[in-house]
Amino acid sequence: MPEFESVRTTAEAIGRITCIKTGEEIGLLYQWDNGETQAALYNGSRPKTQNCSDHPAEPDIGAKCS
């Protein structure tokens, strides 16, 4: 069984993601206990996640919105 170098167990919300056109909150930015960050964008009732560990964590991230 392979061992993972960076196991994620808990995450903390560190910022809100807002639409740069409307100012509406469209998701949250999380930081995992291993330092990686992950964006969780709202999509109806289910969040859509995107791993952003290769990008610096910023509390205010703009994203395309409808």
Phi, psi and omega per residue, in radians:
M1 nan 2.219 -3.108
P2 -1.272 2.543 3.082
E3 -1.653 2.405 3.117
F4 -1.591 2.359 -3.124
E5 -1.264 -0.630 -3.095
S6 -2.234 1.565 -3.136
V7 -1.477 2.235 3.114
R8 -1.683 2.224 3.120
T9 -2.083 -0.693 3.123
T10 -2.365 2.644 3.122
A11 -2.321 2.659 3.117
E12 -2.209 2.340 3.081
A13 -1.189 2.171 -3.111
I14 -2.017 -0.105 3.127
G15 -2.963 2.804 3.085
R16 -1.809 2.499 3.095
I17 -1.824 2.146 -3.114
T18 -2.086 2.631 3.091
C19 -1.238 2.261 -3.117
I20 -1.276 -0.287 3.120
K21 -1.533 -0.733 -3.024
T22 -1.907 -0.318 -3.073
G23 1.379 0.033 -3.137
E24 -1.290 2.425 3.076
E25 -1.210 2.194 -3.105
I26 -2.079 0.023 3.118
G27 3.023 -3.066 3.127
L28 -2.289 2.645 3.055
L29 -1.877 2.228 -3.114
Y30 -1.964 2.586 3.000
Q31 -2.076 2.191 3.138
W32 -1.428 2.835 -3.114
D33 -1.149 -0.201 3.070
N34 -1.703 0.107 3.090
G35 1.676 -0.242 3.130
E36 -1.230 2.646 3.076
T37 -1.994 2.708 -3.125
Q38 -2.593 2.297 3.089
A39 -1.617 2.379 3.054
A40 -2.085 1.839 -3.105
L41 -1.649 2.389 3.109
Y42 -1.238 2.423 3.084
N43 -2.501 1.474 -3.028
G44 1.283 -2.169 -3.123
S45 -1.691 -0.197 -3.121
R46 -1.943 2.283 3.064
P47 -1.239 2.511 3.058
K48 -1.884 2.194 -3.054
T49 -1.820 2.616 3.088
Q50 -2.412 2.228 -3.132
N51 -1.371 2.180 -3.071
C52 -2.126 0.572 -3.037
S53 -1.172 -0.348 3.137
D54 -1.577 0.036 3.109
H55 -1.976 2.560 3.104
P56 -1.155 2.553 3.136
A57 -1.344 2.199 3.070
E58 -2.257 2.378 -3.072
P59 -1.199 -0.310 -3.095
D60 -2.234 1.791 -3.108
I61 -2.013 2.215 3.072
G62 -1.487 2.616 3.120
A63 -2.535 2.774 3.081
K64 -1.123 2.440 3.075
C65 -2.338 2.832 -3.089
S66 -1.416 nan nan
